[in-house]
Amino acid sequence: MGKVKITLKDGSVKEFDKGISILEIAKSISEGLARSIVAGQVNGATVGVNYKLEEDSEINLLKFDDAEGKEVFRHTSAHILAQAIKRLYPEAKLAIGPAIDSGFYYDIDLEERLTTEHLEKIQAEMKKIVKEDLAIEGFELSKEEAIKLMKEKNEDYKIELIEDLPEGEVLSFYKQGDFVDLCRGPHLPTTKKVKSIKLLSVAGAYWRGDEKNKMLQRIYGTSFEKNKDLEAYLTMLEEAKKRDHRKLGKELGLFVIPDEGPGFPLFLPRGMELKNKLLEFWREIHRKDGYVEIETPIILNRDLWETSGHWYHYKENMYTVQIDESDFAIKPMNCPGGMLAYKTQMHSYKDFPMRVGELGRVHRHELSGALHGLMRVRAFTQDDAHIFMLPEQIKDEIKGVANLIDGIYKTFGFKYHVELSTQPEDSIGTAEEWEVAENGLREALEELGLDYKLNEGDGAFYGPKIDFHLQDCIGRTWQCGTIQLDMQLPQRFDLTYIGKDGEKHRPIMIHRVAFGSIERFIGILIEHFAGKFPLWLAPVQVKVLPISDKYIDYANKVKEILFDKGIRVEIDNRAEKIGYKIREAQLEKVPYMLVVGEKEQENNEISVRSRDKGEVGSISVDEFIESILKEEKEKVNSL
């Protein structure tokens, strides 16, 4: 028997007999490690623990804590869900059941409408399957054999998926007990490891995401290795419900999504105060960083979108309109308009870097089932910027953008992690261009000391990218900031500059967003702060509360003084008891309440109550103004 050299993640090299499995390699290191791994990676590809190694390889032993390990664990959980469904509802037809970031789901076609009680019954059956410790084994079939097997099992959706594959394709299946599913894998070796399972909800989902197809039932669930982790996750979900931006947005009078405009948010006065503060902050930091701002048209003609490629590759997401018997489109992205702005004049290498920002309104057609409050809408404001530069300026510009995004997220108290995505298979541009671009991004991140996850082959077809995933105060992550190097649009729009040699050259271009969608970022902020915005962001910073009608004139005087200083202030002049007014202001999450009565009027003072600290005491109006303006300037967070 021959030998294979195995390089482990720490760089150490070990020699084993050919045909050794991932699990056996783990056992050779320690029994504890063997018990804890859920899968492996061989030369970057994820495999099951029983995968046998026949040649020299680099391997990584995956635990549940690894993202790829979680995916294998939860993919197996989806198969356990499907098996439980087929046991309880043999007439159900299975569609697809992948692992997702927070767990897994399975789409099924079943006449009976599933309820919470049904989910409890299915979950109990899943736990039985786990206890049965069923071995999970992969096998392959030809396309013809696969169709025959799925016809025997009456699985119409699987047959459709198989028929769409090329002739001669060999298909992968996995079997556990009497259950068989079409699946690429990999999976856990048995069902017994999936001990902590919770089915969460059921929702509608169109087959293949097409609203012309049948509506299926999608069962969502999650799973963990340990009960304590499942309980922590469920606690987080409960906290997330309390923070739901749709609920708080309505209660705090920030926005509504009208029935007359599904996916089109309507911002109310307090919501506009919040949005405007964000835009003001955006403009302030970009001006300091040397950006200029433009505004491009919302509607542009078909020729432009054909040049950019959107007309051919993105048309189903675009709203189109006829003007003067010609085709136009409402912009889904700001970039092509930015190209037009660049081309309004000739540029020299001396103009670079050019940092051009736009708070551009964009419209995208999203399926009605995908719409979700401010998180997924059909109209939003994107905080785009396009930076035009020379090749030697890439690294410094990337560092500048990364620092700007870092400053923005820290202002709101967000932690974040970074991912770098490199050249995909369907890329355009030369190998040399990609090497320069990727090295620029990588070196920038390394010089900044930013840890990053490498996503090999996951870049955009037109260039590599850096994504910023921020983490909110209850541990959820949101992908917001992006830096993308683009080698396509400058070519498509024939962008040029005059170099030192007097010849025309093509500029390097970066696309970048910090907030992403302003509307979505507002949704994230509402949930992050649970509506208790820091003073500088709060739509209403101060509520003046007169104890009775006798003190309304003094209360109005206080309000006017604050208003003249630019403080966002309201007065509660209702004929209600002061305790009731304070409770109402607390429910509205106003940072400061100013109680005024006889004593305050006589001493020309205000009695200050803080939302976060309770009673502060009586001070002069001038003292309060000085304090509040300092707090606003420093952008102190209340978390």
Secondary structure, DSSP 8 states (H G I E B T S, - for coil): --EEEEE-TTS-EEEEETTEEHHHHHHHH-HHHHHHEEEEEETTEEE-TT-EE-S-EEEEEEETTSHHHHHHHHHHHHHHHHHHHHHH-TT-EE----EETTEEEEEEE-SS---HHHHHHHHHHHHHHHHTT-BEEEEEEEHHHHHHHHHHTT-HHHHHHHHTS-TT-EEEEEEETTEEEE------SBSTT--EEEEEEEEEEEGGG-TTS-EEEEEEEEEESSHHHHHHHHHHHHHHHHT-HHHHHHHTT-EE--TTSTT--EE-HHHHHHHHHHHHHHHHHHHHTT-EE----SEEEHHHHHHHTHHHHSGGG-EEEEETTEEEEE-S-SHHHHHHHHTTS--BGGG-SEEEEEEEEEE----GGG-BTTTB-SEEEEEEEEEEE-GGGHHHHHHHHHHHHHHHHHHTT-EEEEEEE---TT--S-HHHHHHHHHHHHHHHHHHT--EEEETT-SBTTB-EEEEEEE-TTS-EEEEEEEEEESSHHHHTT--EE-TTSSEE--EEEEEEEEEEHHHHHHHHHHHHTT---TTT-SS-EEEEESSGGGHHHHHHHHHHHHHTT--EEE--SS--HHHHHHHHHHTT-SEEEEE-HHHHHHTEEEEEETTTEEEEEEEHHHHHHHHHHHHHHT----
